[in-house]
Structure formats: C-alpha cells, structure tokens
C-alpha cells in the first residue's frame, strides 16, 4: 500500500451491493450414484465439500511454500546469490538484469522470507507493538489494516494492544515490550498532550501514530487542519456562518489540532464558532448537543469528531425536534459505510487512515535502521463524501 501522501510535517500544521434473492433451482433431480460413476460436474456448480470416494475424501492439493533453492533453480544461480539479493546485502555484486530476474521470480512464486532465520541473523524479533485506544471506533480498523499490510510487506507481524482513551499511559510504559524482546519497535496511538508524558520513550524505536508525542521528530499524523478547512469550505459555500465543532477532550492531540484550525479559519472568515469538548462517546455527543442547542446563537452547521459522538448527537437532535439538514447540517470527521444507511445519510470527511498506518510502519522501520528522524504529515487521499445531511443555511 502506498503512503504517497506522506510529507514532512511543517510548523504550520502543528496548530456493496446487496445480494439478490435466491432463485428456484433448475437443476435436474439427483440421480443415485452407481458403482464406478464419476462425480457430476457443471459450469455453474459452486464450491462445496470435497467429493467422496470409497477410499475417503479427495483433499485439494496445497501449494508448497517457495524456498530460496526453488528461486535459484528457476533462475540458474546459486542459492547464496538469491539470498544476497532478497536480503539486500550491500556487499552483493550481481548484474542488474540478473538482480531484476531474481526479484521477478521471487514475486511470481510468492516467496516469503523465513522470519525466524532473519530475526536470528538481524537480532530482531520480527514484530511491532501497536498501542491504540477505543477499539470500538471503526476508524482504528482502517488504520490497523494499513499498518498490518505494510508490516507484512516487510516481513513483520503486528501485535495490537488496547488502552482506554481516558486512561492513557506514559509512552515509557510500553518500553518493556522492546526490552524483553517481544517487539522490535512501538507504534503508539495513545500519546496525549499532557505534561506527565514528557519523558517519552528514550531508547526503544517508536513513532507516534495519529498523535504528536512529547518531542518532535517521530510523529506520523494526518492533516487535521485540512479536514477542518474542507468542512468549512463546504458549509460556508452553502451560506452557513454560525458553526459548531463537537469533539473529544482537549488534551487529545488530534482534537487540539482540529479546534485550533477551526478557530483560526472561522476568525479569518468572520464565522461564529462553538467548540465543545466532550467524551468521545454517544453520551458525550448527546450532552454536547444539548449545550450547543441552548446557546444564545444556535449554529446551523456542525462537525463531529467521532462516530460515537455523532450517534449521540443525532439522537439529541431528534429528541429536540431539530431536523437534519433543514435546521442543522451535520458533517462527520469519521467516515464509515454505516453513515450511508442512517435515517439521514451523513456527509463525512474521509481521512487517509490506511495510508497513515502504512506511513507509520515505514517511519518505524526507518528509526530501527538508524535513519534520521523526521515528522511525517499524511495529507492525502482526503475527500468529502457528500450525502444528505448538509443543505443550504436556513433563512434568517
């Protein structure tokens, strides 16, 4: 998976279709098998249990795992040459055309390096630990998918650890995973902007994912300011001037950056902004919406930081008889397919979550290889998924 949207982070950014109904079968009635008869075949026959014979079931043949010797025999070279090429040995001297041929045959045969052998040779475990909060939020599935795929491409596995959002530990709390040789490095998505975590992780290779850590140089984040601008451009173009942002606790870094960007952009455009921080739960969304509706200047458009908060907000709007989008336009900063199946399908800003996970693994491997640390900003692909929850600002 490409992380083509990844760019160095600058100071400015700190601030399916349904299945058809079953059809009646038109197959002829079954004929009892006779001795020596072969199983019937058919073009439309789907997969099913293995056919049985008098000697037992016929099992599908399994493809043998490709080995270095298989690649060497296919290319016509010694296994040591193949090993040097596939392991990136800087001392290897192989003709460019032979180098490309070995790589092509390895890809064709689906070769995967022996993780144990490589770990022993490189003194690595072959695993990363990915510490994330609030697994029930679907966005983490996309982020994990990007990280898992990129890690697999490099021959690593990823261990997932969950920490509750309201009980985030210091980054140094996870160093034992590396010290005890359980993982080669840490992907940390629970780093919060609180003073007690300023010590960070001093030795273990690590990057902060979707959060900025206490120090510069190892942060991999998305363009939250760009997402806020996309929301404000959309609703502003439809005449909305009083807007709100319901988001998580202020000490969460992504929330901090979204609120900061919203205040800056709204101030420059003359918009009125309500920024409401609350728990990243359905109850939090409900409570913040009630506060928003009781404000002397009621917003006409609102962005919501998480799916959980969005569901609580929509429930609160229904309870208060505030129709969406006629009286309140709604945009989610979390995109999920379920938003298209709500009573009012909700518009969202789709963030580059898989690309973020991929870029985080690349950055962690760079740390492990001793390459220079740098912050990474993943800007794209980021799109506005337009549905039915946004309309022109109501008159007056």
Secondary structure, 3 states (H helix, E strand, C coil): CCCCCEEECCHHHCCCCCCCCCCCCCCCCCCCCCCCCCCCCCCCCCCCCCCEECCEECCCCCCCCCCHHHHHHHHCCCHHHHHHHHCCCCCCCCCHHHHHHHHHHHHHCCCCCCHHHHHHHHCCCCEEEEEEECCCCCHHHHHHHHHHHHHHHCCCEEEEEEECHHHCCCHHHHCHHHHCCCCCEEEECCCCCCHHHCCCCCCCCEEEECCCCCCCCCEEEECHHHHHHHHHHHHHCCCCCEEEEEECCCCCHHHHHHHHHHHHHHHHHCCEEEEEECCCCHHHHHHHHHHHHCCCCCCCEEEECCHHHHHHHHHHHHHCCCCCCCCCEEEECCCCHHHHHCCCCCEEEECCHHHHHHHHHHHHHHHHCCCCCCCEEECCCCEEECCCCCCCCCCC
